[in-house]
Structures are given as C-alpha cells and as structure tokens.
Amino acid sequence: MESFVLENSPIAYYVDNTANKDWVVFIHAAFVDHRMFEKQFEYFSGKYNLLAFDIVGHGNSTKTKKGDSIEKMSFWIDQIFQKHNITKAHFVGVSLGAVFVQDFANKYENKVLSLACFGGYDINNFDPEKQKSNSKEQMKMMFKAIFSIKWFAKANKKISAYTTEAQEEFYNLNIHFKKRSFKFLAKLQNLVNKYPKKQRKYKLLVGCGEHDMPMEIEIVNEWAELEHCEKVIMSGTGHCLNMDKPKEFNECLENFWCK
C-alpha cells in the first residue's frame, strides 16, 4: 500500500487502488495501528480498492498540533475521500474503529455503502449503564499503562486476541503506543449518543468473537435484534477476530458485501 500524510492534519494513511471495484475503508482498534489489518490487505488487494489510516495518536499519526482531536477523524476521512475521488465505500471497524465508522456514517451517510462493526456498540443508542461499565474497564487498563506500556500491552493482548499468534501480533503493535496519546481517547464519549437513531440507508453487519467479553456478546446480540441486521459471533476468536482467524473474517466480509 502507498503511504500518504493528509495535508493540514497529523493523519498518516495508506492506499491500494489497484482494483477496478468498490473501495473498502479499514479502521483499527485502540492502541495499535493500521497494520492489524495486514492479512486483510493481502487478501483483498486487487479485489477491492483499499484505504486504511492510523487514528490520531496512533501509529504514524502522532505529529499533532493544538486543536487536533479524535472528534475530527470523520472530517479527515472525508478530506481523504475528496483527495482521491472516493465517492462511496464499505467501512470495516474493529473495536475503537467501529465507533469511527459509525461516526462517519452519521455525518456522511451518502458516502457509505455498508458498515461492518466488530467488537463495538451502537454509538447512537448505547445504554448508559453499559457505557459506565465499559469506561471502568478502560480506566483499569489505562492505570497499568501509567507504570509501563509493556505491562499494559501484556495485559491488553489477552483481552484483545484469543490465539497465541494473534496475541503476539497485537502486543508487538501495542508496545509502540505512546502514553501521551491517551489524551485523544478521553474525548471519545463526545461521539456517543450525540445523534438521534434513524433508519439506515446502507447494509449493517455487527459481530464479535465467541471469546470476547460476555458484555460485548450481549451488546452484539441486542444490537442485531434491534436493527434486524446481519450478525456473526465467530468461533475460535476474541475481540480482534480479524487477527485471530483472518481467513474466516475475510470470507465473512466478502459474503456480506456480495449479498
């Protein structure tokens, strides 16, 4: 994939436009970067045009200035769309990435072909009690990072992936996360329950791994029932199911897009 930096922003992004077909945008989980989708890039290269980027404060998107915020991510994505003449795309988000694909859809609905959200929740209808519980768990993890990113990454890999191979891959990405970047995640709540729930004009797929946290599985089941959308609870996988079972994950996406 060819790498770029978006003008007047800290955002590093990556493009593969070798296919004469739809665009797919991949948005990664917290504490890692776009490389968590490497096996997806390998599989879909030549089949779809691909776009990925590092969320502000992650990967190569750390050269920030005053005023740069996580709340600007959708605006920056749209700027990338305009630069590369992308009119519409399929969006794939894992964990934190699932928040951003929905936020983009809230603001630029006419540019969305479909959403696939894994390990996430409905940001337009997130139960306050679940939100509070989710925030508590995040604070526990961040406490470890205050003392050592390596300690944090060792604990985080067991929550984020199920297979030994995927856990090590996650760890090797996580250890590069900078403590100073936590400040960007602090404003994540500003994207939740800010838009009224409405009928979607695009396809939706929600899912998680069978070994994800029980609360996440409950959230996904309730979300799918409420939206009457497609759902997958993927066997043999944890929170970042695309890393645990890339082949099954890729096939799941391809089947969803082709229906």
C-alpha positions, 0 to 999 in steps of 0.5 A, spaced: 500 500 500 502 507 498 503 511 504 500 518 504 500 524 510 493 528 509 495 535 508 493 540 514 492 534 519 497 529 523 493 523 519 498 518 516 494 513 511 495 508 506 492 506 499 491 500 494 487 502 488 489 497 484 482 494 483 477 496 478 471 495 484 468 498 490 473 501 495 473 498 502 475 503 508 479 499 514 479 502 521 483 499 527 482 498 534 485 502 540 492 502 541 495 499 535 495 501 528 493 500 521 497 494 520 492 489 524 489 489 518 495 486 514 492 479 512 486 483 510 490 487 505 493 481 502 487 478 501 483 483 498 488 487 494 486 487 487 479 485 489 477 491 492 480 498 492 483 499 499 484 505 504 486 504 511 489 510 516 492 510 523 487 514 528 490 520 531 495 518 536 496 512 533 501 509 529 504 514 524 499 519 526 502 522 532 505 529 529 499 533 532 498 540 533 493 544 538 486 543 536 487 536 533 482 531 536 479 524 535 472 528 534 475 530 527 477 523 524 470 523 520 472 530 517 479 527 515 476 521 512 472 525 508 478 530 506 481 523 504 475 521 500 475 528 496 483 527 495 482 521 491 475 521 488 472 516 493 465 517 492 462 511 496 465 505 500 464 499 505 467 501 512 470 495 516 471 497 524 474 493 529 473 495 536 475 503 537 474 503 529 467 501 529 465 507 533 469 511 527 465 508 522 459 509 525 461 516 526 462 517 519 456 514 517 452 519 521 455 525 518 456 522 511 451 517 510 451 518 502 458 516 502 457 509 505 455 503 502 455 498 508 458 498 515 461 492 518 462 493 526 466 488 530 467 488 537 463 495 538 456 498 540 451 502 537 454 509 538 447 512 537 443 508 542 448 505 547 445 504 554 448 508 559 449 503 564 453 499 559 457 505 557 459 506 565 461 499 565 465 499 559 469 506 561 471 502 568 474 497 564 478 502 560 480 506 566 483 499 569 487 498 563 489 505 562 492 505 570 497 499 568 499 503 562 501 509 567 507 504 570 509 501 563 506 500 556 509 493 556 505 491 562 499 494 559 500 491 552 501 484 556 495 485 559 491 488 553 493 482 548 489 477 552 483 481 552 484 483 545 486 476 541 484 469 543 490 465 539 497 465 541 499 468 534 494 473 534 496 475 541 503 476 539 501 480 533 497 485 537 502 486 543 508 487 538 503 493 535 501 495 542 508 496 545 509 502 540 503 506 543 505 512 546 502 514 553 501 521 551 496 519 546 491 517 551 489 524 551 485 523 544 481 517 547 478 521 553 474 525 548 471 519 545 464 519 549 463 526 545 461 521 539 456 517 543 449 518 543 450 525 540 445 523 534 438 521 534 437 513 531 434 513 524 433 508 519 439 506 515 440 507 508 446 502 507 447 494 509 449 493 517 453 487 519 455 487 527 459 481 530 464 479 535 468 473 537 465 467 541 471 469 546 470 476 547 467 479 553 460 476 555 458 484 555 460 485 548 456 478 546 450 481 549 451 488 546 452 484 539 446 480 540 441 486 542 444 490 537 442 485 531 435 484 534 434 491 534 436 493 527 434 486 524 441 486 521 446 481 519 450 478 525 456 473 526 459 471 533 465 467 530 468 461 533 475 460 535 476 468 536 476 474 541 475 481 540 480 482 534 477 476 530 480 479 524 487 477 527 485 471 530 482 467 524 483 472 518 481 467 513 474 466 516 473 474 517 475 475 510 470 470 507 465 473 512 466 480 509 466 478 502 459 474 503 456 480 506 458 485 501 456 480 495 449 479 498 
